[in-house]
């Protein structure tokens, strides 16, 4: 019985492990591998909750560990990937050499970690908010983190015109928008299907279609397109569901 009880926490710990590994890879100039680590972390983030429900193995420590793991995997590692992207823009190398830079530029490279701070605020808010059981208020850290690393994976692997997105004039407004979304009160629909009827799941099926097309077209980078669609569908979800 004790072994069963630790399975969810083990899965959560693996989420944290891959998030930490992804952060290391980002600083080593391989944000493409960071993206894969975060995607694996997201799988463990899903399966730990599923395992807890299936095994009836909820625990207070599991709840706290889950938030800590999410902060590393979807708040800290994506910020490190943004740092790698900035390094490419300013130096032409994806690998950061922080202490070789001028001090003013060093401060610029610290700015992406504001995303980590707002991810922590999001997680703390979620843990004490009893309204977010069936849907979410604000964007989840998982979605924000996966958008970030998949977009950077797209830039890293496609290069060409996509490298224009490495500009700080793109990165910093994007970070500001996601920081706002993380702590906002904007309703975001849950991806869980209570039934498979089309009428009750129009937005979910549309999102699956968008995701399928985007991933076929852009590979891992298509996840960023899918999450952008999720945000847009959530904002207009009430209208599409006929609730307004």
C-alpha positions as CSV (number, residue, x, y, z in Angstrom):
1,X,0.0,0.0,0.0
2,X,2.8,2.5,0.8
3,X,4.3,1.9,-2.6
4,X,1.0,2.8,-4.3
5,X,0.9,6.0,-2.2
6,X,4.2,7.2,-3.4
7,X,3.6,6.6,-7.2
8,X,2.0,10.1,-7.8
9,X,4.8,11.8,-5.9
10,X,7.4,9.9,-7.9
11,X,5.8,11.1,-11.1
12,X,5.7,14.6,-9.8
13,X,9.4,14.3,-9.0
14,X,10.1,13.2,-12.5
15,X,8.3,16.3,-13.7
16,X,10.7,18.4,-11.6
17,X,13.8,16.4,-12.7
18,X,13.1,17.0,-16.4
19,X,12.3,20.7,-15.8
20,X,15.7,21.1,-14.0
21,X,17.4,19.2,-16.8
22,X,15.7,21.4,-19.4
23,X,17.0,24.5,-17.6
24,X,20.6,23.2,-17.7
25,X,20.3,22.4,-21.4
26,X,19.0,25.9,-22.1
27,X,22.1,27.5,-20.5
28,X,24.2,25.1,-22.5
29,X,22.8,26.5,-25.7
30,X,20.3,23.7,-26.6
31,X,16.8,25.2,-26.0
32,X,15.5,22.7,-28.6
33,X,16.3,19.9,-26.1
34,X,14.8,22.1,-23.3
35,X,11.6,22.0,-25.2
36,X,11.6,18.2,-25.3
37,X,12.4,18.0,-21.6
38,X,9.4,20.3,-20.8
39,X,7.1,18.3,-23.0
40,X,8.1,15.2,-21.0
41,X,7.7,17.1,-17.8
42,X,4.2,18.0,-18.9
43,X,3.4,14.3,-19.5
44,X,4.4,13.6,-15.9
45,X,2.5,16.6,-14.7
46,X,-0.7,15.1,-16.2
47,X,-0.1,11.5,-15.1
48,X,0.7,12.4,-11.5
49,X,-2.8,13.8,-11.0
50,X,-4.3,10.9,-12.9
51,X,-2.5,8.4,-10.8
52,X,-3.5,10.2,-7.6
53,X,-7.2,9.9,-8.6
54,X,-7.0,6.3,-9.8
55,X,-5.1,5.1,-6.7
56,X,-6.8,7.4,-4.2
57,X,-3.4,8.6,-3.2
58,X,-3.9,12.3,-2.5
59,X,-1.6,13.9,0.0
60,X,-0.7,17.4,1.3
61,X,2.9,16.9,0.4
62,X,1.9,15.8,-3.1
63,X,0.0,19.1,-3.6
64,X,2.9,21.2,-2.5
65,X,5.4,19.1,-4.5
66,X,3.3,19.5,-7.6
67,X,3.5,23.3,-7.4
68,X,7.2,23.3,-6.8
69,X,7.8,21.0,-9.8
70,X,5.6,23.1,-12.0
71,X,7.5,26.3,-11.0
72,X,10.7,24.7,-12.1
73,X,9.5,23.0,-15.3
74,X,7.1,25.6,-16.6
75,X,8.3,28.8,-14.9
76,X,12.1,28.6,-14.5
77,X,13.2,26.4,-17.4
78,X,11.2,28.4,-20.0
79,X,12.7,31.6,-18.7
80,X,16.2,30.0,-19.1
81,X,15.2,29.2,-22.7
82,X,14.3,32.9,-23.3
83,X,17.8,33.8,-22.0
84,X,19.3,31.4,-24.6
85,X,17.2,33.1,-27.3
86,X,18.4,36.5,-26.2
87,X,22.0,35.2,-26.2
88,X,21.5,34.2,-29.8
89,X,20.1,37.6,-30.7
90,X,22.9,39.6,-29.1
91,X,25.9,37.4,-29.6
92,X,25.0,34.9,-32.3
93,X,25.5,32.0,-29.9
94,X,22.7,30.1,-28.2
95,X,25.0,29.4,-25.2
96,X,25.1,32.2,-22.6
97,X,28.4,33.6,-21.4
98,X,27.0,35.9,-18.8
99,X,30.2,37.3,-17.2
100,X,31.7,38.2,-20.6
101,X,28.9,40.8,-21.1
102,X,28.7,44.4,-20.2
103,X,26.8,45.0,-16.9
104,X,23.8,46.8,-18.6
105,X,23.3,43.9,-20.9
106,X,23.5,41.5,-18.0
107,X,20.4,43.2,-16.5
108,X,18.6,42.6,-19.8
109,X,19.4,38.9,-19.5
110,X,17.8,38.8,-16.1
111,X,14.4,40.2,-17.3
112,X,13.0,36.8,-18.6
113,X,13.0,35.6,-15.0
114,X,10.1,37.9,-14.3
115,X,8.1,35.1,-16.0
116,X,9.3,32.8,-13.2
117,X,8.1,35.2,-10.5
118,X,4.6,35.5,-12.1
119,X,4.5,31.7,-12.5
120,X,5.1,31.4,-8.7
121,X,2.3,34.0,-8.1
122,X,0.0,32.0,-10.4
123,X,0.7,28.8,-8.5
124,X,0.2,30.3,-5.1
125,X,-3.0,31.9,-6.2
126,X,-4.3,28.7,-7.7
127,X,-3.6,26.7,-4.5
128,X,-5.9,28.9,-2.4
129,X,-8.5,29.7,-5.0
130,X,-11.6,27.4,-4.6
131,X,-13.2,28.7,-7.8
132,X,-10.8,26.8,-10.1
133,X,-12.1,23.3,-9.9
134,X,-14.0,22.9,-13.2
135,X,-12.2,25.6,-15.2
136,X,-9.3,28.1,-14.8
137,X,-9.0,31.8,-14.1
138,X,-6.0,33.0,-16.0
139,X,-3.5,30.9,-18.0
140,X,-2.0,27.9,-16.4
141,X,1.8,27.8,-15.8
142,X,1.9,24.6,-17.9
143,X,0.4,26.3,-20.9
144,X,2.6,29.4,-20.6
145,X,5.7,27.2,-20.2
146,X,4.9,24.9,-23.1
147,X,4.1,27.9,-25.4
148,X,7.5,29.5,-24.6
149,X,9.7,26.5,-25.2
150,X,7.8,25.3,-28.3
151,X,8.1,28.7,-29.8
152,X,11.8,28.8,-29.1
153,X,12.2,25.3,-30.5
154,X,10.6,26.6,-33.7
155,X,13.0,29.4,-34.0
156,X,16.0,27.2,-33.1
157,X,15.2,24.5,-35.7
158,X,13.7,26.6,-38.5
159,X,16.1,29.6,-38.4
160,X,15.7,31.8,-41.4
161,X,13.0,34.5,-41.0
162,X,11.9,32.9,-37.7
163,X,15.0,34.4,-36.0
164,X,13.4,37.8,-36.2
165,X,11.3,36.6,-33.2
166,X,14.5,36.5,-31.1
167,X,14.4,40.3,-31.0
168,X,13.9,41.8,-27.5
169,X,11.2,43.9,-29.0
170,X,9.3,40.7,-29.5
171,X,10.4,38.7,-26.5
172,X,9.7,41.2,-23.7
173,X,6.2,42.3,-24.8
174,X,5.4,38.5,-25.1
175,X,6.7,37.9,-21.6
176,X,4.6,40.9,-20.3
177,X,1.5,39.5,-21.9
178,X,2.0,36.0,-20.5
179,X,2.8,37.5,-17.0
180,X,-0.6,39.2,-17.2
181,X,-2.4,36.2,-18.4
182,X,-0.9,34.0,-15.6
183,X,-2.4,36.2,-12.8
184,X,-5.5,37.5,-14.7
185,X,-9.1,36.6,-13.9
186,X,-9.8,35.7,-17.6
187,X,-11.8,32.4,-17.7
188,X,-9.9,29.6,-19.4
189,X,-11.9,26.5,-20.3
190,X,-10.8,23.1,-19.1
191,X,-9.6,20.5,-21.7
192,X,-11.3,17.7,-19.8
193,X,-14.1,16.0,-21.7
194,X,-17.2,15.2,-19.6
195,X,-18.8,13.7,-22.7
196,X,-17.8,13.3,-26.3
197,X,-20.9,15.0,-27.8
198,X,-19.9,17.6,-30.4
199,X,-22.4,20.2,-29.2
200,X,-21.0,20.3,-25.7
201,X,-17.4,20.2,-26.9
202,X,-17.3,22.5,-29.9
203,X,-14.3,24.5,-28.7
204,X,-12.4,21.5,-27.6
205,X,-12.8,19.7,-31.0
206,X,-11.8,22.9,-32.8
207,X,-8.7,23.2,-30.7
208,X,-7.8,19.6,-31.4
209,X,-8.1,20.3,-35.1
210,X,-6.0,23.4,-34.8
211,X,-3.4,21.5,-32.8
212,X,-3.3,18.7,-35.3
213,X,-2.8,21.0,-38.3
214,X,-0.2,23.1,-36.4
215,X,1.9,20.2,-35.3
216,X,1.9,18.7,-38.8
217,X,3.0,22.0,-40.2
218,X,5.5,23.1,-37.5
219,X,6.3,20.0,-35.5
220,X,7.0,20.8,-31.8
221,X,6.5,24.5,-32.7
222,X,2.9,23.8,-33.5
223,X,2.3,23.5,-29.7
224,X,2.8,27.3,-29.5
225,X,0.1,27.8,-32.2
226,X,-2.2,25.4,-30.3
227,X,-1.8,27.2,-27.0
228,X,-2.4,30.5,-28.8
229,X,-5.6,29.0,-30.2
230,X,-6.5,27.9,-26.6
231,X,-6.2,31.4,-25.3
232,X,-8.2,32.9,-28.2
233,X,-10.9,30.3,-27.9
234,X,-11.1,30.8,-24.1
235,X,-11.5,34.5,-24.5
236,X,-14.3,34.0,-27.0
237,X,-15.6,30.8,-25.5
238,X,-18.7,32.1,-24.0
239,X,-19.8,33.5,-27.3
240,X,-19.0,30.3,-29.2
241,X,-20.9,28.2,-26.6
242,X,-24.0,30.5,-27.0
243,X,-23.8,31.7,-23.4
244,X,-23.8,35.4,-24.3
